[in-house]
Amino acid sequence: MKTDSPKPKKTILFMNNNLISIIIPCYNSEETIEKCLKSVVNQDYTNIEIIVINDGSTDGTLQIIQNFKEKDSRIVLINQQNQGVSKARNIGISNASGDFICFVDSDDWVEKEYCSVLLNNLFENDADISIIAEVKENPEENPSKLVQAENRIQVFTRKEILELLLEDKVVKSYPCGKLYRKELWQDIAFPEHLEALVDLFILFKIFDRSEKIVVSDQPLYHYIQYSQSLSHNLTPKRAYHFFLAIKEQHLFLKNPEIGKKSRYRILKNFLKKIFMALKRIIRNTQENEFVQEKKEIAEELQKFLPYSIFEIGVEYYIYVRFYLYFPQKYASFVKK
């Protein structure tokens, strides 16, 4: 499969000598960073370095990290002015000295087997990326019950996993909950110009460089979802950035390895997300605002006109034409 740069050569290593670089970006995380760091330093796989990037926190986050660092020499603390999570992750990647990379967000936490299971599964299946399941939790609601796993392991080829990723099934575009061979990240960086949902913009490029991916249903990553998180509160600007990520994926979909049946399911998923972003922009802006952004979305939707009802479904076949031919009526419709 064609990529922007040559596919990195796979490094074969022995598990007990492998260093894992765990990258944790954080900003004003004083309420959650302690639990996060406790879960990481207590991993049953101990050959790890913990790269914590303090992204200009103004609360007590830095002091908590320093307290952990004094007790654990594996912690590498990097301070930077507030520049966003993408810059923080990129700094973490550039400073990683491990054979493998994984990410943990500062408001999440992991089970003690997080690293060992990821690494064991990767080596046993000679894979490039290892993935475990997540437990979604909302602290504002009742605690989530731990999902019972069947200890099922699935192995996918690059083509199979890309179809699932772009279709948003089985595998999600989160960088966390995954272990990557470090060489996969060579010359690829998180887009620092985007404010939110940058994962959609980059993960498929990393997966495109892989040959084999192993997925386990063991729920070892606790993903904390707040009602006020970026992904749940799309401002018009963030909604536009969401669209840009989908646009980037749509461009990649021209890849001939993606099968026809999967392609149409993926196209429907793209349209669903594009209209989600478009509705958020229209509902929160005036007609004379975000004019260029709306024009760019219309230009992208033009590319879907050649598809038939049978290829993209009746709903999106109608929506595409409704917005392109009657944009003012469509705006009135979605604002009701």
PAPALO-170118 format. One record per residue (C-alpha): residue number from 1; chain; x, y, z. Coordinates in Angstrom, 2 decimals. Layout:
% residues N
nr; kette; px; py; pz
NUM; A; X; Y; Z .
...
This chain:
% residues 336
nr; kette; px; py; pz
1; A; 0.00; 0.00; 0.00 .
2; A; 1.32; 3.42; -0.94 .
3; A; 2.30; 5.80; 1.86 .
4; A; 3.80; 9.29; 2.02 .
5; A; 7.15; 7.81; 3.05 .
6; A; 8.75; 4.35; 2.80 .
7; A; 7.35; 1.73; 5.14 .
8; A; 9.75; 1.48; 8.10 .
9; A; 11.63; -1.78; 8.47 .
10; A; 10.24; -3.92; 11.29 .
11; A; 12.58; -4.37; 14.22 .
12; A; 12.52; -7.84; 15.80 .
13; A; 13.30; -7.67; 19.52 .
14; A; 13.09; -9.87; 22.57 .
15; A; 10.38; -8.99; 25.04 .
16; A; 12.40; -8.86; 28.26 .
17; A; 14.76; -6.29; 26.72 .
18; A; 12.07; -4.03; 25.30 .
19; A; 11.66; -0.52; 26.63 .
20; A; 8.15; 0.93; 26.34 .
21; A; 7.80; 4.71; 26.22 .
22; A; 4.50; 5.78; 27.78 .
23; A; 3.58; 9.30; 26.71 .
24; A; 1.27; 11.33; 28.96 .
25; A; 0.35; 14.89; 27.91 .
26; A; -1.33; 16.91; 30.64 .
27; A; -2.79; 20.34; 31.17 .
28; A; -4.42; 21.47; 34.43 .
29; A; -4.97; 17.85; 35.46 .
30; A; -4.50; 18.14; 39.23 .
31; A; -7.73; 16.22; 39.92 .
32; A; -6.82; 13.20; 37.78 .
33; A; -3.05; 13.03; 37.19 .
34; A; -2.31; 11.28; 40.51 .
35; A; -4.58; 8.32; 39.73 .
36; A; -3.21; 8.22; 36.19 .
37; A; 0.43; 8.16; 37.30 .
38; A; -0.23; 5.61; 40.06 .
39; A; -1.70; 3.23; 37.49 .
40; A; 1.31; 3.67; 35.21 .
41; A; 4.15; 3.40; 37.74 .
42; A; 2.53; 0.24; 39.15 .
43; A; 2.61; -1.66; 35.85 .
44; A; 3.61; -5.30; 36.24 .
45; A; 5.88; -4.80; 33.21 .
46; A; 8.58; -2.57; 34.65 .
47; A; 10.87; -1.82; 31.69 .
48; A; 9.14; 1.46; 30.89 .
49; A; 9.92; 5.14; 30.66 .
50; A; 7.11; 7.53; 31.52 .
51; A; 7.31; 10.75; 29.52 .
52; A; 5.02; 13.36; 31.07 .
53; A; 4.60; 16.58; 29.11 .
54; A; 3.27; 19.39; 31.29 .
55; A; 1.59; 21.66; 28.76 .
56; A; 1.80; 24.91; 30.71 .
57; A; -0.48; 23.88; 33.59 .
58; A; -1.49; 26.71; 35.93 .
59; A; -2.89; 24.57; 38.75 .
60; A; -1.18; 21.99; 40.99 .
61; A; -0.45; 19.50; 38.18 .
62; A; 3.29; 20.19; 38.01 .
63; A; 3.84; 19.66; 41.75 .
64; A; 2.04; 16.32; 41.68 .
65; A; 4.21; 15.14; 38.77 .
66; A; 7.37; 16.30; 40.53 .
67; A; 6.36; 14.36; 43.65 .
68; A; 6.08; 11.18; 41.57 .
69; A; 9.34; 11.91; 39.75 .
70; A; 11.24; 12.16; 43.05 .
71; A; 10.16; 8.60; 43.87 .
72; A; 10.44; 7.00; 40.42 .
73; A; 13.45; 7.60; 38.17 .
74; A; 11.58; 6.21; 35.15 .
75; A; 9.56; 9.43; 34.94 .
76; A; 10.81; 12.01; 32.43 .
77; A; 9.22; 15.41; 32.97 .
78; A; 9.07; 17.90; 30.10 .
79; A; 7.67; 21.38; 30.68 .
80; A; 6.44; 23.55; 27.83 .
81; A; 4.28; 26.61; 27.39 .
82; A; 0.66; 25.77; 26.65 .
83; A; 0.64; 24.68; 23.00 .
84; A; -2.01; 21.97; 22.95 .
85; A; -2.18; 18.19; 23.20 .
86; A; -0.84; 17.59; 19.67 .
87; A; 2.36; 19.52; 20.34 .
88; A; 2.72; 17.74; 23.68 .
89; A; 2.36; 14.29; 22.09 .
90; A; 4.81; 15.19; 19.33 .
91; A; 7.35; 16.33; 21.92 .
92; A; 6.80; 13.05; 23.75 .
93; A; 7.38; 11.00; 20.59 .
94; A; 10.56; 12.91; 19.70 .
95; A; 11.94; 12.27; 23.20 .
96; A; 10.94; 8.61; 23.38 .
97; A; 13.87; 6.21; 23.58 .
98; A; 11.78; 3.04; 23.80 .
99; A; 11.33; 0.30; 21.24 .
100; A; 7.58; 0.77; 21.54 .
101; A; 5.27; 3.71; 22.17 .
102; A; 1.92; 3.90; 23.89 .
103; A; -0.21; 6.81; 25.06 .
104; A; -2.20; 7.43; 28.22 .
105; A; -4.26; 10.60; 28.70 .
106; A; -3.87; 12.40; 32.01 .
107; A; -7.53; 12.02; 33.01 .
108; A; -7.56; 8.28; 32.22 .
109; A; -5.99; 5.33; 34.01 .
110; A; -4.91; 1.79; 33.16 .
111; A; -4.93; -1.65; 34.74 .
112; A; -1.59; -2.98; 35.96 .
113; A; -1.42; -5.48; 33.06 .
114; A; -1.83; -2.75; 30.44 .
115; A; 1.74; -2.85; 29.10 .
116; A; 2.43; -6.55; 29.60 .
117; A; -0.72; -7.72; 27.78 .
118; A; -0.15; -5.30; 24.92 .
119; A; 3.45; -6.41; 24.51 .
120; A; 2.76; -10.14; 24.96 .
121; A; 0.01; -10.07; 22.35 .
122; A; 2.22; -8.15; 19.94 .
123; A; 5.12; -10.61; 20.19 .
124; A; 3.01; -13.76; 20.17 .
125; A; 1.40; -12.65; 16.92 .
126; A; 4.42; -10.91; 15.36 .
127; A; 2.32; -7.76; 15.01 .
128; A; 3.20; -4.10; 14.54 .
129; A; 0.35; -2.71; 16.63 .
130; A; -1.33; -4.26; 19.66 .
131; A; -4.75; -3.08; 20.87 .
132; A; -6.78; -3.76; 24.00 .
133; A; -10.37; -2.86; 24.85 .
134; A; -11.43; 0.19; 26.84 .
135; A; -13.90; 0.88; 29.60 .
136; A; -15.78; 4.14; 29.11 .
137; A; -16.52; 5.95; 32.33 .
138; A; -18.29; 9.20; 33.22 .
139; A; -17.37; 10.38; 36.75 .
140; A; -20.49; 12.56; 36.77 .
141; A; -22.62; 9.43; 36.63 .
142; A; -22.58; 6.06; 38.39 .
143; A; -19.27; 4.18; 38.06 .
144; A; -19.12; 1.89; 35.06 .
145; A; -19.09; -1.83; 35.64 .
146; A; -16.01; -3.64; 34.42 .
147; A; -16.78; -5.41; 31.17 .
148; A; -16.24; -9.15; 31.30 .
149; A; -13.80; -10.16; 28.59 .
150; A; -13.74; -13.46; 26.76 .
151; A; -9.96; -13.17; 26.33 .
152; A; -10.52; -13.24; 22.61 .
153; A; -7.63; -12.36; 20.31 .
154; A; -8.20; -11.25; 16.72 .
155; A; -5.45; -10.69; 14.16 .
156; A; -5.97; -8.40; 11.19 .
157; A; -4.05; -7.51; 8.06 .
158; A; -3.44; -3.87; 7.13 .
159; A; -6.28; -3.90; 4.61 .
160; A; -8.74; -5.41; 7.08 .
161; A; -7.87; -3.04; 9.91 .
162; A; -7.98; 0.06; 7.71 .
163; A; -11.49; -0.83; 6.58 .
164; A; -12.61; -1.31; 10.18 .
165; A; -10.89; 1.88; 11.34 .
166; A; -12.34; 4.07; 8.59 .
167; A; -15.74; 2.49; 9.07 .
168; A; -15.37; 3.27; 12.79 .
169; A; -16.00; -0.32; 13.86 .
170; A; -14.06; -2.66; 16.17 .
171; A; -11.11; -0.25; 16.18 .
172; A; -11.49; 3.43; 17.04 .
173; A; -9.23; 6.34; 16.13 .
174; A; -7.92; 6.88; 19.64 .
175; A; -4.14; 6.81; 20.08 .
176; A; -4.57; 5.36; 23.59 .
177; A; -5.17; 1.70; 24.38 .
178; A; -2.64; 0.71; 21.74 .
179; A; 1.04; -0.26; 21.58 .
180; A; 2.99; 0.72; 18.47 .
181; A; 6.38; -0.19; 17.14 .
182; A; 8.23; 3.12; 17.38 .
183; A; 9.36; 3.10; 13.76 .
184; A; 5.75; 3.45; 12.60 .
185; A; 5.83; 7.06; 13.85 .
186; A; 8.85; 8.04; 11.80 .
187; A; 8.13; 11.33; 9.98 .
188; A; 4.48; 11.35; 11.12 .
189; A; 3.23; 13.87; 13.67 .
190; A; -0.06; 14.93; 15.22 .
191; A; -1.39; 18.02; 13.37 .
192; A; -0.69; 20.96; 15.66 .
193; A; -2.93; 23.38; 13.72 .
194; A; -6.10; 21.51; 14.70 .
195; A; -7.81; 22.19; 18.01 .
196; A; -9.72; 18.96; 18.47 .
197; A; -10.29; 15.42; 17.16 .
198; A; -6.78; 15.23; 15.73 .
199; A; -6.75; 11.45; 16.20 .
200; A; -9.01; 11.00; 13.19 .
201; A; -6.46; 12.93; 11.14 .
202; A; -3.48; 10.69; 11.86 .
203; A; -4.27; 7.18; 13.14 .
204; A; -5.13; 5.71; 9.73 .
205; A; -1.70; 6.83; 8.46 .
206; A; -0.01; 4.90; 11.24 .
207; A; -2.14; 1.80; 10.59 .
208; A; -1.36; 2.06; 6.88 .
209; A; 2.30; 1.48; 7.71 .
210; A; 1.60; -1.72; 9.62 .
211; A; 1.48; -5.26; 8.30 .
212; A; -0.34; -7.07; 11.09 .
213; A; -2.47; -5.82; 14.01 .
214; A; -3.60; -7.81; 17.04 .
215; A; -6.76; -6.87; 18.96 .
216; A; -7.71; -8.16; 22.42 .
217; A; -11.06; -7.74; 24.15 .
218; A; -9.42; -7.38; 27.58 .
219; A; -10.67; -4.04; 29.02 .
220; A; -7.45; -2.61; 30.45 .
221; A; -7.78; 1.09; 29.57 .
222; A; -10.22; 3.29; 31.49 .
223; A; -11.33; 6.08; 29.20 .
224; A; -12.89; 8.91; 31.20 .
225; A; -15.56; 10.84; 29.31 .
226; A; -16.76; 14.14; 30.72 .
227; A; -19.88; 15.84; 29.38 .
228; A; -17.78; 18.98; 28.84 .
229; A; -15.00; 17.27; 26.88 .
230; A; -13.97; 18.52; 23.43 .
231; A; -15.50; 15.55; 21.66 .
232; A; -18.87; 16.16; 23.32 .
233; A; -18.97; 19.94; 22.83 .
234; A; -18.09; 20.84; 19.28 .
235; A; -17.82; 24.59; 18.77 .
236; A; -18.09; 25.70; 15.12 .
237; A; -14.28; 25.85; 14.96 .
238; A; -13.89; 22.35; 16.36 .
239; A; -16.66; 21.06; 14.11 .
240; A; -14.74; 22.45; 11.13 .
241; A; -11.57; 20.71; 12.34 .
242; A; -13.62; 17.51; 12.62 .
243; A; -14.61; 17.98; 8.98 .
244; A; -10.96; 18.50; 7.95 .
245; A; -10.04; 15.15; 9.51 .
246; A; -12.85; 13.37; 7.63 .
247; A; -11.78; 15.13; 4.44 .
248; A; -8.27; 13.75; 4.93 .
249; A; -9.67; 10.25; 5.40 .
250; A; -11.87; 10.62; 2.32 .
251; A; -8.79; 11.49; 0.26 .
252; A; -7.09; 8.32; 1.52 .
253; A; -10.12; 6.21; 0.58 .
254; A; -9.00; 6.35; -3.06 .
255; A; -6.57; 3.61; -2.09 .
256; A; -7.43; 0.63; -4.33 .
257; A; -6.90; -1.90; -1.52 .
258; A; -10.15; -0.84; 0.15 .
259; A; -12.86; -3.23; -1.04 .
260; A; -16.00; -1.97; -2.79 .
261; A; -18.46; -3.18; -0.14 .
262; A; -16.41; -1.67; 2.66 .
263; A; -15.91; 1.50; 0.65 .
264; A; -19.65; 2.23; 0.52 .
265; A; -20.06; 1.60; 4.25 .
266; A; -17.12; 3.91; 4.90 .
267; A; -18.60; 6.58; 2.63 .
268; A; -21.84; 6.49; 4.62 .
269; A; -19.83; 6.92; 7.82 .
270; A; -17.98; 9.88; 6.29 .
271; A; -21.24; 11.52; 5.24 .
272; A; -22.73; 10.99; 8.68 .
273; A; -19.78; 12.80; 10.27 .
274; A; -19.63; 15.57; 7.66 .
275; A; -23.30; 16.40; 8.19 .
276; A; -22.79; 16.23; 11.95 .
277; A; -20.08; 18.89; 11.64 .
278; A; -22.11; 20.93; 9.15 .
279; A; -25.19; 20.99; 11.36 .
280; A; -23.11; 22.08; 14.35 .
281; A; -21.64; 24.95; 12.32 .
282; A; -24.97; 26.08; 10.85 .
283; A; -26.80; 25.96; 14.18 .
284; A; -24.15; 28.06; 15.92 .
285; A; -23.28; 30.65; 13.28 .
286; A; -25.04; 33.37; 11.30 .
287; A; -25.35; 33.23; 7.52 .
288; A; -22.40; 35.62; 7.09 .
289; A; -20.14; 33.65; 9.46 .
290; A; -17.88; 30.71; 8.57 .
291; A; -18.61; 31.41; 4.91 .
292; A; -15.35; 29.92; 3.62 .
293; A; -15.69; 26.86; 5.85 .
294; A; -19.23; 26.20; 4.61 .
295; A; -18.02; 26.61; 1.04 .
296; A; -15.26; 24.08; 1.62 .
297; A; -17.74; 21.57; 3.04 .
298; A; -19.98; 22.09; 0.00 .
299; A; -17.03; 21.44; -2.31 .
300; A; -16.32; 18.19; -0.48 .
301; A; -19.97; 17.12; -0.69 .
302; A; -19.86; 17.72; -4.45 .
303; A; -17.60; 14.68; -4.65 .
304; A; -20.47; 12.50; -3.40 .
305; A; -22.90; 13.48; -6.18 .
306; A; -21.81; 10.67; -8.55 .
307; A; -22.79; 7.99; -6.03 .
308; A; -26.17; 6.34; -6.41 .
309; A; -28.86; 5.74; -3.79 .
310; A; -27.76; 2.12; -3.62 .
311; A; -24.16; 3.12; -2.84 .
312; A; -24.67; 5.75; -0.13 .
313; A; -28.28; 5.14; 0.89 .
314; A; -31.46; 7.16; 0.43 .
315; A; -30.91; 9.43; 3.45 .
316; A; -27.50; 10.75; 2.43 .
317; A; -28.36; 10.79; -1.26 .
318; A; -31.13; 13.27; -0.41 .
319; A; -29.13; 15.26; 2.17 .
320; A; -26.24; 15.87; -0.23 .
321; A; -28.56; 17.31; -2.86 .
322; A; -30.69; 19.20; -0.36 .
323; A; -27.70; 21.11; 0.98 .
324; A; -25.97; 21.67; -2.37 .
325; A; -29.07; 22.80; -4.29 .
326; A; -30.99; 24.54; -1.49 .
327; A; -28.46; 25.66; 1.14 .
328; A; -30.70; 28.31; 2.70 .
329; A; -33.65; 25.94; 3.02 .
330; A; -31.31; 23.31; 4.47 .
331; A; -30.05; 25.85; 7.02 .
332; A; -33.62; 26.69; 8.02 .
333; A; -34.40; 22.99; 8.29 .
334; A; -31.51; 22.11; 10.63 .
335; A; -32.02; 25.19; 12.81 .
336; A; -35.58; 24.18; 13.72 .
